[in-house]
Amino acid sequence: MNNRILAQNLARVKKFLERRTPPAMVKIGPKADPFRILVGCLLSSRTRDEVTESACRRLFKRVKGPRALLKLSRRQVEQEIYPVAFYRNKAEALKSLCASLIGRFDGKVPETLEELLTLKGVGRKTANLTLILAFDGMGICVDSHVHRIANRWGYVATATPDQTEAALREALPKKYWRTLNELLVGFGQACCQPVSPLCSQCPVEHHCPRIGVDKHR
């Protein structure tokens, strides 16, 4: 698949999503700062959006920044973020994250991908998403949906999300970098699902080679 066809596919996907109620996105608040965005991204891993939103509201009513969060015990953090997935591990990760932010970055979230990746518990997906949402930076957030669909379309041929990100950085025009995740996550949830995708409803069915698809509806 070349960039011309990819652009057409993304445009069709956007129209497809606009015609239906889009999946809920993680809402961290209209005045979200980089710290809130970073914490929200960490809590959202393997957690339904509505659960993440509720946890963020509770936590941010109590803490406004990393110093305030460090004053809480791990048990108190657990109580605020429950029932996000792996809430005990995430509470410990948040405490370590805040200690690093204070000790190394004067309590501020760093603005580069390289620095974000040095923070404990921050992987490439979270770092890229924070860079995009908090600083309007250039990043490519690759989760399971982006990895699956980019390979299913034949735009990349990769085995892991990190490999997909590297391949997309080489091939994908920068004007699509920041919006790719939002489009493909919505599309992956609504239509291009991991198992038995809804190809009969797909707006790009005639442009998709269905790589790796054994069964579809």
C-alpha positions as CSV (number, residue, x, y, z in Angstrom):
1,M,0.0,0.0,0.0
2,N,1.4,3.4,-1.0
3,N,0.9,6.7,0.7
4,R,-1.8,7.8,-1.8
5,I,-4.0,4.8,-0.9
6,L,-3.2,5.2,2.7
7,A,-4.4,8.8,2.6
8,Q,-7.7,7.7,0.9
9,N,-8.2,4.9,3.5
10,L,-7.7,7.3,6.4
11,A,-10.1,9.8,4.9
12,R,-12.7,7.1,4.5
13,V,-12.1,5.9,8.1
14,K,-12.6,9.4,9.4
15,K,-16.0,9.8,7.5
16,F,-17.0,6.3,8.8
17,L,-16.3,7.3,12.4
18,E,-18.1,10.7,12.0
19,R,-21.3,8.9,10.9
20,R,-21.5,7.0,14.1
21,T,-21.1,7.7,17.8
22,P,-17.3,7.5,18.4
23,P,-15.9,5.3,21.1
24,A,-15.2,7.2,24.4
25,M,-11.8,8.7,24.6
26,V,-9.9,9.2,27.8
27,K,-11.1,12.5,29.2
28,I,-8.6,14.0,31.6
29,G,-10.3,17.4,31.8
30,P,-10.5,20.6,29.7
31,K,-7.6,22.2,31.6
32,A,-5.4,19.2,31.7
33,D,-1.7,19.8,32.2
34,P,1.1,17.6,31.2
35,F,1.2,15.8,34.6
36,R,-2.5,14.9,34.4
37,I,-2.1,13.7,30.8
38,L,0.9,11.5,31.7
39,V,-0.9,10.0,34.7
40,G,-4.1,9.5,32.7
41,C,-2.1,7.7,29.9
42,L,-0.5,5.4,32.5
43,L,-3.8,4.5,34.2
44,S,-5.5,3.8,30.9
45,S,-3.4,0.8,30.0
46,R,-5.7,-2.3,29.7
47,T,-8.5,-0.3,31.3
48,R,-11.8,0.7,30.0
49,D,-12.1,4.4,29.2
50,E,-14.9,5.1,31.6
51,V,-13.0,3.4,34.5
52,T,-9.9,5.5,33.7
53,E,-11.9,8.7,33.6
54,S,-13.5,8.0,37.0
55,A,-10.1,7.2,38.5
56,C,-8.6,10.4,37.1
57,R,-11.4,12.5,38.5
58,R,-10.9,11.0,42.0
59,L,-7.2,11.2,42.0
60,F,-7.0,14.8,40.6
61,K,-9.5,16.1,43.2
62,R,-6.9,15.1,45.8
63,V,-3.6,15.8,44.1
64,K,-2.5,18.6,41.8
65,G,1.0,17.5,41.0
66,P,3.8,15.0,41.7
67,R,4.7,16.5,45.1
68,A,1.1,16.1,46.4
69,L,0.9,12.6,45.1
70,L,4.1,11.6,46.9
71,K,2.5,12.7,50.2
72,L,0.0,9.9,49.8
73,S,0.7,6.4,50.9
74,R,0.7,3.7,48.3
75,R,-2.5,2.4,49.8
76,Q,-4.1,5.8,49.5
77,V,-3.1,6.0,45.8
78,E,-4.5,2.5,45.3
79,Q,-7.8,3.5,46.8
80,E,-8.1,6.6,44.5
81,I,-7.4,4.7,41.3
82,Y,-9.2,1.4,42.0
83,P,-10.5,-0.5,39.9
84,V,-8.1,0.3,37.0
85,A,-6.3,-2.8,35.8
86,F,-3.2,-3.7,37.9
87,Y,-4.1,-0.8,40.2
88,R,-1.5,-2.0,42.9
89,N,1.3,-2.0,40.3
90,K,0.2,1.3,38.9
91,A,0.1,2.9,42.3
92,E,3.7,1.9,42.9
93,A,4.6,3.1,39.4
94,L,3.0,6.5,40.0
95,K,5.0,6.9,43.2
96,S,8.2,6.1,41.4
97,L,7.3,8.4,38.5
98,C,6.6,11.3,40.8
99,A,9.9,10.8,42.6
100,S,11.7,10.9,39.3
101,L,9.9,14.0,38.1
102,I,10.8,15.8,41.3
103,G,14.4,14.5,41.5
104,R,15.4,14.9,37.9
105,F,13.0,17.4,36.3
106,D,12.0,19.8,39.1
107,G,8.5,18.3,39.2
108,K,7.8,19.0,35.6
109,V,7.0,16.5,32.8
110,P,9.8,16.5,30.2
111,E,9.0,17.7,26.7
112,T,11.1,15.3,24.6
113,L,10.5,11.6,23.7
114,E,13.9,10.7,24.8
115,E,13.5,12.1,28.3
116,L,10.0,10.7,28.7
117,L,11.3,7.3,28.0
118,T,13.8,7.5,30.8
119,L,10.9,7.6,33.3
120,K,10.1,4.4,35.0
121,G,6.9,2.8,33.7
122,V,6.7,5.0,30.7
123,G,6.9,3.1,27.4
124,R,6.9,4.3,23.9
125,K,3.1,4.4,23.6
126,T,2.6,6.5,26.7
127,A,5.6,8.8,25.8
128,N,4.3,9.5,22.3
129,L,0.8,10.1,23.5
130,T,1.9,12.5,26.2
131,L,4.1,14.3,23.7
132,I,1.2,14.8,21.4
133,L,-1.5,15.7,23.9
134,A,0.5,17.7,26.4
135,F,3.0,19.5,24.1
136,D,1.4,19.3,20.7
137,G,4.5,17.5,19.6
138,M,5.3,15.2,16.8
139,G,4.8,11.6,17.7
140,I,3.3,8.3,16.5
141,C,1.4,6.5,19.2
142,V,1.3,2.8,18.3
143,D,-1.0,0.6,20.3
144,S,-2.5,-2.8,19.4
145,H,-5.0,-1.3,17.0
146,V,-2.5,0.8,15.1
147,H,-0.1,-2.2,14.9
148,R,-2.8,-4.6,13.8
149,I,-4.4,-2.4,11.1
150,A,-1.2,-1.0,9.6
151,N,-0.1,-4.6,9.1
152,R,-3.6,-5.8,8.0
153,W,-3.6,-3.1,5.3
154,G,-0.1,-4.1,4.2
155,Y,1.3,-0.6,4.9
156,V,4.0,-2.2,7.1
157,A,5.2,-5.7,7.7
158,T,6.3,-5.8,11.4
159,A,6.1,-8.2,14.4
160,T,5.8,-5.8,17.3
161,P,4.3,-2.3,18.0
162,D,7.8,-0.9,18.5
163,Q,8.8,-2.2,15.1
164,T,5.6,-0.7,13.6
165,E,6.4,2.7,15.1
166,A,9.9,2.6,13.6
167,A,8.5,1.6,10.2
168,L,5.8,4.3,10.3
169,R,8.4,7.0,11.2
170,E,10.2,6.0,8.0
171,A,7.2,5.8,5.7
172,L,4.3,7.8,7.1
173,P,4.0,11.5,6.1
174,K,4.3,13.6,9.2
175,K,0.9,15.2,8.7
176,Y,-0.7,11.9,9.7
177,W,1.5,11.2,12.8
178,R,-0.6,12.8,15.5
179,T,-4.0,11.8,14.3
180,L,-3.2,8.2,13.2
181,N,-3.8,6.7,16.7
182,E,-7.2,8.4,17.3
183,L,-8.5,7.3,13.9
184,L,-7.3,3.7,14.0
185,V,-8.2,3.1,17.6
186,G,-11.8,4.2,16.9
187,F,-11.8,2.1,13.7
188,G,-10.3,-0.9,15.4
189,Q,-13.0,-0.8,18.1
190,A,-15.9,-0.2,15.8
191,C,-15.0,-2.3,12.7
192,C,-11.5,-3.6,12.2
193,Q,-11.5,-5.8,15.2
194,P,-8.8,-8.3,16.1
195,V,-10.9,-11.4,15.5
196,S,-13.5,-11.7,12.8
197,P,-13.5,-8.0,11.7
198,L,-16.7,-6.5,10.2
199,C,-15.4,-6.4,6.6
200,S,-18.9,-6.2,5.3
201,Q,-19.3,-2.7,6.9
202,C,-15.7,-1.6,6.2
203,P,-15.3,1.7,4.3
204,V,-12.0,0.5,2.9
205,E,-12.9,-3.1,2.1
206,H,-11.9,-2.8,-1.6
207,H,-8.5,-1.4,-0.7
208,C,-7.6,-3.9,2.1
209,P,-5.7,-7.1,1.4
210,R,-6.8,-8.5,4.7
211,I,-3.4,-9.7,5.6
212,G,-3.6,-12.2,8.5
213,V,-7.4,-12.3,8.5
214,D,-8.7,-15.8,8.6
215,K,-12.3,-15.1,9.4
216,H,-14.4,-12.0,8.8
217,R,-18.1,-10.9,8.9
